[in-house]
Structures are given as structure tokens and as C-alpha cells.
Amino acid sequence: MLTISNVDLYYGAAHALKNVSLEVKTGEITCVLGRNGVGKTSLLRAIVGQQPIRRGSILLDDEPLGKAAPYARIRKGIGFVPQGREIFPLLTVRENLETGFAPLKSDRTVPDHVYELFPVLKDMLSRRGGDLSGGQQQQLAIGRALVTRPRLLVLDEPTEGIQPSIIKDIGRAIRYLRDEFGMTILLVEQYLDFCRELADQIAILDRGEVVHRGVAGDLDRDDVRRHLTV
């Protein structure tokens, strides 16, 4: 599905990603972990086209993404849920969801499974996004990404600042999207238990480099966990 090969990314003189390679397999959940500031968000920004790479390649279904703009990557099947959610606080829930129509050429409707996964959104269609709780806003951000009909869903720390009950709802939704729709999921996360329960594969970044790849069960190994402790 997604193949990242020898990617270098810079912010000015700062070398954020160093020769990063990663494979995200079709129909699996891959979790990227690491301490703060090690390049996790930079990796996702490179994948979705928000930050250009200096070297290397990113392929979706063996097709190079090259310098494709973010909207073009959405059309190719990449949906993105950014860190901090980035919903529009003055727009209603309905209007926020409909902003997902922007890159679409056809089928500009909200899929039924958005409301099935997150019933609260259907109940609050006329509420402004800024009036929702943090957990509800996260559900809205995921719903907006699903409106674009992604084959690959990329999420940046979906549990950050979210109450435990909503974390469970989000976990169930991610698992459902994989199991029922065959959707490929790539997520950056700090919550180890969330990754351990959901992920098929994990990768750990440290100082801009991939220092471990393996299965979620590896998170119980001391030699792996040392990359995650402060």
C-alpha cells in the first residue's frame, strides 16, 4: 500500500527525518511511536504532502507521489486527521463534514458509516464545531477524513487530550474500518496500550531515524521500550 524509502526531510538546516524507510501493508494498522520531537509528525506531513522531502521516495500502491499537492493525494486515497484536529470552530458539524467534499470530483455525500461509527455527530449536525468537547471534535475530524473515501487513513495522535470513553470509541472505529472496509491505517501515537491493542505492526522513531520495526507485541520488550522512555 504505502512504501517509504530512504526519506530525508529538513526544516531549514534542521535534519528532521534521516534515511527513513517504512512499509505500511494493505489492510493493516501500523503505529508509529517515539518520544516528543523525534520526527513522527514530520513523517506524516511528508506522506500527506504538507512538507516536501529532500531525498528518497514515497509510493502509494507502487505509484510515486513525487511532488503531488495534498489535495491530489486525497484524490489518490489518502485521508488525514491532523494533530490538534483543526476543525472549523465557527462552522456547524454538518459544514465541517462537508469541507471534506473539497477535493472530491464526485459522490459529494457524507457516507452512512460516519454516523454509524460516531452517532453523536448526527445528533449535533447543527451545533458549531467549537461548542463540541475535545473528544467530539476528534470524532468530527475523523469523520471529515472519512468523507474523502480514503483507502489509507493517516492519524496524528488521535487520543491526545481525549477522555478514556472516547478513546475506546475511536479504537473501535479504527478496528472496524480495518476489519469491515479493509482500510489501511497509519497512526502516530504516544498511548502504548492503544497501540498494543490495535496495531498489527509498529515502528519506533528516535532522533529522526527508524530504530525498530516489528509487531505490536514487541512493545513488551525492554530493549524496545527503552526507545520510548524519557
PyRosetta script that sets phi, psi and omega in degrees:
from pyrosetta import init, pose_from_sequence

init()
pose = pose_from_sequence("MLTISNVDLYYGAAHALKNVSLEVKTGEITCVLGRNGVGKTSLLRAIVGQQPIRRGSILLDDEPLGKAAPYARIRKGIGFVPQGREIFPLLTVRENLETGFAPLKSDRTVPDHVYELFPVLKDMLSRRGGDLSGGQQQQLAIGRALVTRPRLLVLDEPTEGIQPSIIKDIGRAIRYLRDEFGMTILLVEQYLDFCRELADQIAILDRGEVVHRGVAGDLDRDDVRRHLTV")
pose.set_psi(1, -65.4)
pose.set_omega(1, -179.0)
pose.set_phi(2, -123.9)
pose.set_psi(2, 126.5)
pose.set_omega(2, 179.9)
pose.set_phi(3, -124.9)
pose.set_psi(3, 118.2)
pose.set_omega(3, 179.2)
pose.set_phi(4, -109.0)
pose.set_psi(4, 123.1)
pose.set_omega(4, -173.3)
pose.set_phi(5, -128.3)
pose.set_psi(5, 117.7)
pose.set_omega(5, 169.4)
pose.set_phi(6, 51.5)
pose.set_psi(6, 47.5)
pose.set_omega(6, -175.6)
pose.set_phi(7, -86.2)
pose.set_psi(7, 129.8)
pose.set_omega(7, 170.2)
pose.set_phi(8, -114.9)
pose.set_psi(8, 136.6)
pose.set_omega(8, 178.6)
pose.set_phi(9, -136.2)
pose.set_psi(9, 136.3)
pose.set_omega(9, -178.6)
pose.set_phi(10, -124.3)
pose.set_psi(10, 149.1)
pose.set_omega(10, 163.8)
pose.set_phi(11, -115.6)
pose.set_psi(11, 98.3)
pose.set_omega(11, -172.5)
pose.set_phi(12, 63.8)
pose.set_psi(12, -122.5)
pose.set_omega(12, 178.4)
pose.set_phi(13, -89.3)
pose.set_psi(13, -8.3)
pose.set_omega(13, -177.7)
pose.set_phi(14, -79.7)
pose.set_psi(14, 124.2)
pose.set_omega(14, -177.6)
pose.set_phi(15, -91.0)
pose.set_psi(15, 96.2)
pose.set_omega(15, -171.6)
pose.set_phi(16, -82.4)
pose.set_psi(16, -38.5)
pose.set_omega(16, 177.7)
pose.set_phi(17, -125.4)
pose.set_psi(17, 132.6)
pose.set_omega(17, -173.5)
pose.set_phi(18, -123.1)
pose.set_psi(18, 102.6)
pose.set_omega(18, 173.8)
pose.set_phi(19, 54.3)
pose.set_psi(19, 45.3)
pose.set_omega(19, -175.7)
pose.set_phi(20, -81.1)
pose.set_psi(20, 128.8)
pose.set_omega(20, 174.2)
pose.set_phi(21, -128.6)
pose.set_psi(21, 137.7)
pose.set_omega(21, -177.7)
pose.set_phi(22, -159.4)
pose.set_psi(22, 140.9)
pose.set_omega(22, 175.1)
pose.set_phi(23, -117.2)
pose.set_psi(23, 127.0)
pose.set_omega(23, 177.1)
pose.set_phi(24, -109.1)
pose.set_psi(24, 112.3)
pose.set_omega(24, -172.1)
pose.set_phi(25, -83.7)
pose.set_psi(25, 147.4)
pose.set_omega(25, -179.0)
pose.set_phi(26, -57.7)
pose.set_psi(26, 132.4)
pose.set_omega(26, 175.3)
pose.set_phi(27, 74.9)
pose.set_psi(27, 14.2)
pose.set_omega(27, 178.8)
pose.set_phi(28, -118.8)
pose.set_psi(28, 161.7)
pose.set_omega(28, 174.0)
pose.set_phi(29, -103.6)
pose.set_psi(29, 119.8)
pose.set_omega(29, 177.7)
pose.set_phi(30, -113.7)
pose.set_psi(30, 129.0)
pose.set_omega(30, -177.8)
pose.set_phi(31, -112.9)
pose.set_psi(31, 129.4)
pose.set_omega(31, 176.2)
pose.set_phi(32, -104.7)
pose.set_psi(32, 124.1)
pose.set_omega(32, -177.3)
pose.set_phi(33, -121.1)
pose.set_psi(33, 168.1)
pose.set_omega(33, 177.1)
pose.set_phi(34, 156.3)
pose.set_psi(34, 164.5)
pose.set_omega(34, 177.9)
pose.set_phi(35, -65.0)
pose.set_psi(35, 170.7)
pose.set_omega(35, 176.2)
pose.set_phi(36, -64.0)
pose.set_psi(36, 139.5)
pose.set_omega(36, 173.3)
pose.set_phi(37, 78.9)
pose.set_psi(37, 18.4)
pose.set_omega(37, -178.1)
pose.set_phi(38, -98.3)
pose.set_psi(38, -1.5)
pose.set_omega(38, 175.6)
pose.set_phi(39, 113.6)
pose.set_psi(39, 7.9)
pose.set_omega(39, -175.7)
pose.set_phi(40, -64.2)
pose.set_psi(40, -50.7)
pose.set_omega(40, 179.6)
pose.set_phi(41, -65.8)
pose.set_psi(41, -35.9)
pose.set_omega(41, 177.0)
pose.set_phi(42, -59.7)
pose.set_psi(42, -38.7)
pose.set_omega(42, 177.9)
pose.set_phi(43, -62.3)
pose.set_psi(43, -45.7)
pose.set_omega(43, 179.9)
pose.set_phi(44, -66.1)
pose.set_psi(44, -38.7)
pose.set_omega(44, 179.0)
pose.set_phi(45, -63.6)
pose.set_psi(45, -34.9)
pose.set_omega(45, 176.1)
pose.set_phi(46, -66.5)
pose.set_psi(46, -40.5)
pose.set_omega(46, -177.7)
pose.set_phi(47, -65.7)
pose.set_psi(47, -41.6)
pose.set_omega(47, -175.8)
pose.set_phi(48, -89.2)
pose.set_psi(48, -0.3)
pose.set_omega(48, 174.3)
pose.set_phi(49, 89.3)
pose.set_psi(49, 13.6)
pose.set_omega(49, -179.8)
pose.set_phi(50, -86.1)
pose.set_psi(50, -14.5)
pose.set_omega(50, 179.1)
pose.set_phi(51, -141.5)
pose.set_psi(51, 125.1)
pose.set_omega(51, -178.4)
pose.set_phi(52, -72.1)
pose.set_psi(52, 150.5)
pose.set_omega(52, 176.5)
pose.set_phi(53, -97.4)
pose.set_psi(53, 151.8)
pose.set_omega(53, 180.0)
pose.set_phi(54, -85.1)
pose.set_psi(54, -42.1)
pose.set_omega(54, -179.7)
pose.set_phi(55, -142.1)
pose.set_psi(55, 164.5)
pose.set_omega(55, 177.6)
pose.set_phi(56, 94.3)
pose.set_psi(56, -169.6)
pose.set_omega(56, -177.6)
pose.set_phi(57, -147.2)
pose.set_psi(57, 152.9)
pose.set_omega(57, 173.9)
pose.set_phi(58, -128.7)
pose.set_psi(58, 121.7)
pose.set_omega(58, -177.0)
pose.set_phi(59, -118.2)
pose.set_psi(59, 136.3)
pose.set_omega(59, 172.5)
pose.set_phi(60, -112.5)
pose.set_psi(60, 116.6)
pose.set_omega(60, -175.1)
pose.set_phi(61, 50.6)
pose.set_psi(61, 46.4)
pose.set_omega(61, 176.6)
pose.set_phi(62, 68.3)
pose.set_psi(62, 7.7)
pose.set_omega(62, 176.8)
pose.set_phi(63, -103.2)
pose.set_psi(63, 120.1)
pose.set_omega(63, 180.0)
pose.set_phi(64, -61.6)
pose.set_psi(64, 133.0)
pose.set_omega(64, 177.2)
pose.set_phi(65, -80.4)
pose.set_psi(65, -24.1)
pose.set_omega(65, 175.7)
pose.set_phi(66, 53.5)
pose.set_psi(66, -127.4)
pose.set_omega(66, -179.3)
pose.set_phi(67, -104.4)
pose.set_psi(67, 23.9)
pose.set_omega(67, -179.1)
pose.set_phi(68, -57.0)
pose.set_psi(68, 137.0)
pose.set_omega(68, 179.8)
pose.set_phi(69, -69.0)
pose.set_psi(69, 160.3)
pose.set_omega(69, 179.6)
pose.set_phi(70, -53.7)
pose.set_psi(70, -42.6)
pose.set_omega(70, -178.5)
pose.set_phi(71, -64.9)
pose.set_psi(71, -33.9)
pose.set_omega(71, 178.3)
pose.set_phi(72, -68.4)
pose.set_psi(72, -34.9)
pose.set_omega(72, 178.1)
pose.set_phi(73, -69.8)
pose.set_psi(73, -34.3)
pose.set_omega(73, 175.2)
pose.set_phi(74, -62.6)
pose.set_psi(74, -43.0)
pose.set_omega(74, 178.9)
pose.set_phi(75, -63.8)
pose.set_psi(75, -26.8)
pose.set_omega(75, 177.6)
pose.set_phi(76, -80.4)
pose.set_psi(76, -9.2)
pose.set_omega(76, 175.0)
pose.set_phi(77, 114.9)
pose.set_psi(77, 17.5)
pose.set_omega(77, 178.3)
pose.set_phi(78, -103.9)
pose.set_psi(78, 118.9)
pose.set_omega(78, 174.2)
pose.set_phi(79, -104.2)
pose.set_psi(79, 145.2)
pose.set_omega(79, -173.6)
pose.set_phi(80, -131.4)
pose.set_psi(80, 130.5)
pose.set_omega(80, 172.9)
pose.set_phi(81, -114.6)
pose.set_psi(81, 103.5)
pose.set_omega(81, -172.7)
pose.set_phi(82, -76.3)
pose.set_psi(82, 160.1)
pose.set_omega(82, 173.1)
pose.set_phi(83, -63.3)
pose.set_psi(83, 137.0)
pose.set_omega(83, -178.0)
pose.set_phi(84, 84.4)
pose.set_psi(84, -1.2)
pose.set_omega(84, 171.7)
pose.set_phi(85, 74.8)
pose.set_psi(85, -45.6)
pose.set_omega(85, 176.2)
pose.set_phi(86, 53.5)
pose.set_psi(86, 42.4)
pose.set_omega(86, 171.5)
pose.set_phi(87, -79.1)
pose.set_psi(87, 169.2)
pose.set_omega(87, 178.7)
pose.set_phi(88, -95.9)
pose.set_psi(88, 108.2)
pose.set_omega(88, -170.7)
pose.set_phi(89, -65.4)
pose.set_psi(89, -27.3)
pose.set_omega(89, -177.2)
pose.set_phi(90, -91.9)
pose.set_psi(90, -8.7)
pose.set_omega(90, 175.8)
pose.set_phi(91, -89.4)
pose.set_psi(91, 152.9)
pose.set_omega(91, 176.7)
pose.set_phi(92, -72.4)
pose.set_psi(92, 168.2)
pose.set_omega(92, 176.0)
pose.set_phi(93, -56.8)
pose.set_psi(93, -45.0)
pose.set_omega(93, 178.9)
pose.set_phi(94, -59.0)
pose.set_psi(94, -46.1)
pose.set_omega(94, -178.2)
pose.set_phi(95, -66.9)
pose.set_psi(95, -37.4)
pose.set_omega(95, 176.0)
pose.set_phi(96, -61.0)
pose.set_psi(96, -44.5)
pose.set_omega(96, 178.6)
pose.set_phi(97, -62.5)
pose.set_psi(97, -39.7)
pose.set_omega(97, -176.5)
pose.set_phi(98, -72.3)
pose.set_psi(98, -15.1)
pose.set_omega(98, 173.3)
pose.set_phi(99, -64.8)
pose.set_psi(99, -20.0)
pose.set_omega(99, 175.1)
pose.set_phi(100, -68.4)
pose.set_psi(100, -12.4)
pose.set_omega(100, 178.6)
pose.set_phi(101, -73.0)
pose.set_psi(101, -21.5)
pose.set_omega(101, -167.7)
pose.set_phi(102, -50.6)
pose.set_psi(102, -46.5)
pose.set_omega(102, -177.9)
pose.set_phi(103, -85.2)
pose.set_psi(103, -3.7)
pose.set_omega(103, -174.0)
pose.set_phi(104, -82.3)
pose.set_psi(104, 142.1)
pose.set_omega(104, 176.2)
pose.set_phi(105, -94.1)
pose.set_psi(105, -19.1)
pose.set_omega(105, -179.6)
pose.set_phi(106, -155.1)
pose.set_psi(106, 177.4)
pose.set_omega(106, 177.5)
pose.set_phi(107, 52.2)
pose.set_psi(107, 53.9)
pose.set_omega(107, -177.8)
pose.set_phi(108, -87.3)
pose.set_psi(108, 68.7)
pose.set_omega(108, 176.9)
pose.set_phi(109, -134.5)
pose.set_psi(109, 159.9)
pose.set_omega(109, 175.5)
pose.set_phi(110, -85.8)
pose.set_psi(110, 119.8)
pose.set_omega(110, -179.0)
pose.set_phi(111, -59.7)
pose.set_psi(111, 144.4)
pose.set_omega(111, -179.2)
pose.set_phi(112, -58.4)
pose.set_psi(112, -33.7)
pose.set_omega(112, -174.8)
pose.set_phi(113, -68.7)
pose.set_psi(113, -16.3)
pose.set_omega(113, 174.7)
pose.set_phi(114, -62.4)
pose.set_psi(114, -46.2)
pose.set_omega(114, -179.6)
pose.set_phi(115, -76.0)
pose.set_psi(115, -27.1)
pose.set_omega(115, 176.4)
pose.set_phi(116, -69.0)
pose.set_psi(116, -39.3)
pose.set_omega(116, 179.4)
pose.set_phi(117, -74.4)
pose.set_psi(117, -37.3)
pose.set_omega(117, -175.5)
pose.set_phi(118, -130.3)
pose.set_psi(118, 76.3)
pose.set_omega(118, -177.0)
pose.set_phi(119, -57.0)
pose.set_psi(119, -28.0)
pose.set_omega(119, -178.7)
pose.set_phi(120, -60.7)
pose.set_psi(120, -29.2)
pose.set_omega(120, -179.9)
pose.set_phi(121, -66.4)
pose.set_psi(121, -39.3)
pose.set_omega(121, 178.8)
pose.set_phi(122, -66.8)
pose.set_psi(122, -34.2)
pose.set_omega(122, -179.9)
pose.set_phi(123, -73.4)
pose.set_psi(123, -20.0)
pose.set_omega(123, -173.6)
pose.set_phi(124, -119.6)
pose.set_psi(124, 27.6)
pose.set_omega(124, -174.8)
pose.set_phi(125, -56.9)
pose.set_psi(125, -30.7)
pose.set_omega(125, -177.1)
pose.set_phi(126, -94.5)
pose.set_psi(126, -2.6)
pose.set_omega(126, 178.4)
pose.set_phi(127, -79.4)
pose.set_psi(127, 147.1)
pose.set_omega(127, 176.0)
pose.set_phi(128, -73.5)
pose.set_psi(128, 145.1)
pose.set_omega(128, -177.9)
pose.set_phi(129, -58.7)
pose.set_psi(129, -35.7)
pose.set_omega(129, -179.3)
pose.set_phi(130, -68.9)
pose.set_psi(130, -14.5)
pose.set_omega(130, -179.9)
pose.set_phi(131, -89.4)
pose.set_psi(131, -6.3)
pose.set_omega(131, -179.4)
pose.set_phi(132, -81.3)
pose.set_psi(132, 155.7)
pose.set_omega(132, 173.4)
pose.set_phi(133, -69.4)
pose.set_psi(133, 167.9)
pose.set_omega(133, 178.7)
pose.set_phi(134, -58.6)
pose.set_psi(134, -41.2)
pose.set_omega(134, 179.1)
pose.set_phi(135, -66.1)
pose.set_psi(135, -40.3)
pose.set_omega(135, 178.1)
pose.set_phi(136, -67.0)
pose.set_psi(136, -36.8)
pose.set_omega(136, 176.8)
pose.set_phi(137, -64.6)
pose.set_psi(137, -37.0)
pose.set_omega(137, 177.7)
pose.set_phi(138, -66.1)
pose.set_psi(138, -40.5)
pose.set_omega(138, 175.8)
pose.set_phi(139, -62.2)
pose.set_psi(139, -38.6)
pose.set_omega(139, 178.0)
pose.set_phi(140, -64.6)
pose.set_psi(140, -41.6)
pose.set_omega(140, -180.0)
pose.set_phi(141, -64.3)
pose.set_psi(141, -39.6)
pose.set_omega(141, 177.4)
pose.set_phi(142, -67.7)
pose.set_psi(142, -43.2)
pose.set_omega(142, 177.9)
pose.set_phi(143, -58.9)
pose.set_psi(143, -42.2)
pose.set_omega(143, 178.7)
pose.set_phi(144, -60.6)
pose.set_psi(144, -41.4)
pose.set_omega(144, 177.5)
pose.set_phi(145, -64.7)
pose.set_psi(145, -37.6)
pose.set_omega(145, -179.2)
pose.set_phi(146, -68.9)
pose.set_psi(146, -25.2)
pose.set_omega(146, 177.1)
pose.set_phi(147, -59.1)
pose.set_psi(147, -28.5)
pose.set_omega(147, -177.9)
pose.set_phi(148, -80.7)
pose.set_psi(148, 3.1)
pose.set_omega(148, 178.5)
pose.set_phi(149, 56.7)
pose.set_psi(149, 54.4)
pose.set_omega(149, -177.1)
pose.set_phi(150, -73.4)
pose.set_psi(150, 150.0)
pose.set_omega(150, 167.3)
pose.set_phi(151, -94.4)
pose.set_psi(151, -27.6)
pose.set_omega(151, 175.3)
pose.set_phi(152, -121.5)
pose.set_psi(152, 119.3)
pose.set_omega(152, 178.8)
pose.set_phi(153, -106.3)
pose.set_psi(153, 122.7)
pose.set_omega(153, -177.4)
pose.set_phi(154, -110.9)
pose.set_psi(154, 124.3)
pose.set_omega(154, -176.8)
pose.set_phi(155, -126.4)
pose.set_psi(155, 133.0)
pose.set_omega(155, 179.5)
pose.set_phi(156, -106.6)
pose.set_psi(156, 104.4)
pose.set_omega(156, 178.8)
pose.set_phi(157, 50.2)
pose.set_psi(157, 63.8)
pose.set_omega(157, -176.6)
pose.set_phi(158, -67.8)
pose.set_psi(158, -15.4)
pose.set_omega(158, -179.6)
pose.set_phi(159, -98.8)
pose.set_psi(159, 0.7)
pose.set_omega(159, -174.8)
pose.set_phi(160, -63.1)
pose.set_psi(160, 123.0)
pose.set_omega(160, 176.4)
pose.set_phi(161, 68.7)
pose.set_psi(161, 21.7)
pose.set_omega(161, -175.4)
pose.set_phi(162, -108.7)
pose.set_psi(162, 141.5)
pose.set_omega(162, 179.4)
pose.set_phi(163, -68.4)
pose.set_psi(163, 150.3)
pose.set_omega(163, -173.3)
pose.set_phi(164, -54.1)
pose.set_psi(164, -37.8)
pose.set_omega(164, -178.1)
pose.set_phi(165, -64.9)
pose.set_psi(165, -37.5)
pose.set_omega(165, 179.5)
pose.set_phi(166, -74.0)
pose.set_psi(166, -33.7)
pose.set_omega(166, 175.7)
pose.set_phi(167, -58.4)
pose.set_psi(167, -42.0)
pose.set_omega(167, 178.2)
pose.set_phi(168, -64.3)
pose.set_psi(168, -40.4)
pose.set_omega(168, 178.2)
pose.set_phi(169, -62.9)
pose.set_psi(169, -42.1)
pose.set_omega(169, -179.9)
pose.set_phi(170, -66.9)
pose.set_psi(170, -40.3)
pose.set_omega(170, 176.7)
pose.set_phi(171, -61.3)
pose.set_psi(171, -42.9)
pose.set_omega(171, 177.9)
pose.set_phi(172, -63.7)
pose.set_psi(172, -39.4)
pose.set_omega(172, 179.9)
pose.set_phi(173, -64.5)
pose.set_psi(173, -43.3)
pose.set_omega(173, -179.8)
pose.set_phi(174, -63.9)
pose.set_psi(174, -43.2)
pose.set_omega(174, 179.4)
pose.set_phi(175, -64.2)
pose.set_psi(175, -39.8)
pose.set_omega(175, 179.4)
pose.set_phi(176, -63.7)
pose.set_psi(176, -42.6)
pose.set_omega(176, -179.4)
pose.set_phi(177, -62.7)
pose.set_psi(177, -36.7)
pose.set_omega(177, 176.5)
pose.set_phi(178, -70.7)
pose.set_psi(178, -49.1)
pose.set_omega(178, -170.9)
pose.set_phi(179, -75.2)
pose.set_psi(179, -37.9)
pose.set_omega(179, -174.5)
pose.set_phi(180, -94.7)
pose.set_psi(180, -29.3)
pose.set_omega(180, -177.0)
pose.set_phi(181, -111.7)
pose.set_psi(181, -5.8)
pose.set_omega(181, -177.4)
pose.set_phi(182, 66.4)
pose.set_psi(182, 22.4)
pose.set_omega(182, -177.1)
pose.set_phi(183, -72.0)
pose.set_psi(183, 142.2)
pose.set_omega(183, 175.3)
pose.set_phi(184, -90.6)
pose.set_psi(184, 133.7)
pose.set_omega(184, -175.2)
pose.set_phi(185, -122.6)
pose.set_psi(185, 131.0)
pose.set_omega(185, 171.5)
pose.set_phi(186, -124.7)
pose.set_psi(186, 122.4)
pose.set_omega(186, -178.5)
pose.set_phi(187, -136.0)
pose.set_psi(187, 143.4)
pose.set_omega(187, 170.2)
pose.set_phi(188, -95.5)
pose.set_psi(188, 135.2)
pose.set_omega(188, -174.0)
pose.set_phi(189, -153.4)
pose.set_psi(189, 149.1)
pose.set_omega(189, 174.1)
pose.set_phi(190, -105.5)
pose.set_psi(190, -19.9)
pose.set_omega(190, -174.0)
pose.set_phi(191, -83.0)
pose.set_psi(191, 102.2)
pose.set_omega(191, -171.7)
pose.set_phi(192, -62.7)
pose.set_psi(192, -41.4)
pose.set_omega(192, -178.5)
pose.set_phi(193, -62.6)
pose.set_psi(193, -36.6)
pose.set_omega(193, 178.2)
pose.set_phi(194, -61.2)
pose.set_psi(194, -45.8)
pose.set_omega(194, 178.8)
pose.set_phi(195, -67.7)
pose.set_psi(195, -41.3)
pose.set_omega(195, -178.5)
pose.set_phi(196, -60.7)
pose.set_psi(196, -37.6)
pose.set_omega(196, -178.1)
pose.set_phi(197, -77.7)
pose.set_psi(197, -30.8)
pose.set_omega(197, -170.9)
pose.set_phi(198, -103.1)
pose.set_psi(198, -38.8)
pose.set_omega(198, -164.3)
pose.set_phi(199, -73.3)
pose.set_psi(199, 142.1)
pose.set_omega(199, 166.5)
pose.set_phi(200, -85.9)
pose.set_psi(200, -40.2)
pose.set_omega(200, -179.2)
pose.set_phi(201, -133.1)
pose.set_psi(201, 152.8)
pose.set_omega(201, 175.2)
pose.set_phi(202, -128.9)
pose.set_psi(202, 156.0)
pose.set_omega(202, 169.6)
pose.set_phi(203, -139.4)
pose.set_psi(203, 141.9)
pose.set_omega(203, -179.3)
pose.set_phi(204, -118.1)
pose.set_psi(204, 129.2)
pose.set_omega(204, 175.9)
pose.set_phi(205, -101.9)
pose.set_psi(205, 143.5)
pose.set_omega(205, 173.8)
pose.set_phi(206, -146.4)
pose.set_psi(206, 120.0)
pose.set_omega(206, 179.4)
pose.set_phi(207, 54.6)
pose.set_psi(207, 41.5)
pose.set_omega(207, 175.0)
pose.set_phi(208, 81.1)
pose.set_psi(208, 5.5)
pose.set_omega(208, -178.6)
pose.set_phi(209, -122.9)
pose.set_psi(209, 148.4)
pose.set_omega(209, 173.0)
pose.set_phi(210, -78.4)
pose.set_psi(210, 117.6)
pose.set_omega(210, -177.3)
pose.set_phi(211, -106.8)
pose.set_psi(211, -9.6)
pose.set_omega(211, 177.0)
pose.set_phi(212, -158.9)
pose.set_psi(212, 139.9)
pose.set_omega(212, 169.7)
pose.set_phi(213, -132.3)
pose.set_psi(213, 142.1)
pose.set_omega(213, 178.3)
pose.set_phi(214, 173.7)
pose.set_psi(214, -160.5)
pose.set_omega(214, 179.9)
pose.set_phi(215, -91.9)
pose.set_psi(215, 164.1)
pose.set_omega(215, -175.7)
pose.set_phi(216, -61.0)
pose.set_psi(216, -30.1)
pose.set_omega(216, 179.2)
pose.set_phi(217, -61.0)
pose.set_psi(217, -19.5)
pose.set_omega(217, 178.9)
pose.set_phi(218, -64.4)
pose.set_psi(218, -19.1)
pose.set_omega(218, -179.4)
pose.set_phi(219, -65.1)
pose.set_psi(219, -13.7)
pose.set_omega(219, 177.2)
pose.set_phi(220, -87.0)
pose.set_psi(220, -5.7)
pose.set_omega(220, -178.7)
pose.set_phi(221, -86.6)
pose.set_psi(221, 136.1)
pose.set_omega(221, -178.7)
pose.set_phi(222, -61.9)
pose.set_psi(222, -38.6)
pose.set_omega(222, -176.9)
pose.set_phi(223, -69.6)
pose.set_psi(223, -20.6)
pose.set_omega(223, 176.0)
pose.set_phi(224, -87.1)
pose.set_psi(224, -44.3)
pose.set_omega(224, -176.2)
pose.set_phi(225, -64.8)
pose.set_psi(225, -23.4)
pose.set_omega(225, -179.3)
pose.set_phi(226, -63.4)
pose.set_psi(226, -23.4)
pose.set_omega(226, 177.3)
pose.set_phi(227, -76.1)
pose.set_psi(227, -10.0)
pose.set_omega(227, -173.9)
pose.set_phi(228, -110.1)
pose.set_psi(228, -10.0)
pose.set_omega(228, -179.1)
pose.set_phi(229, -87.9)
pose.set_psi(229, 147.6)
pose.set_omega(229, -178.4)
pose.set_phi(230, -74.3)
pose.dump_pdb("model.pdb")
